[in-house]
Amino acid sequence: KRFYLEMVRKGAVPKPPSDDEGSERPIKTSKKSDGDEGPSDPHGPLM
């Protein structure tokens, strides 16, 4: 699974909700959503 996570960080594969490290969608522990974990997070689509 480690190779998968490395590919996720490179952006080769879609980021799973369990490892949303800078995910384009504000899932629950998204680093981009500082308090606003809404579906229309202003920081989301930037990635």
Residue pairs with C-beta under 8 A, 6 or more apart in sequence:
4 13
5 19
7 13
8 14
8 15
8 16
8 19
8 21
9 21
15 21
15 22
15 23
15 24
17 23
17 27
17 28
20 27
20 29
20 30
21 31
22 30
22 31
22 32
22 47
23 30
23 32
23 44
23 47
24 44
24 45
24 46
24 47
25 41
25 44
26 32
26 33
26 36
26 37
26 38
26 39
26 41
26 43
26 44
28 37
30 37
30 41
30 44
32 41
32 43
32 44
32 46
32 47
33 41
33 43
33 44
34 43
36 42
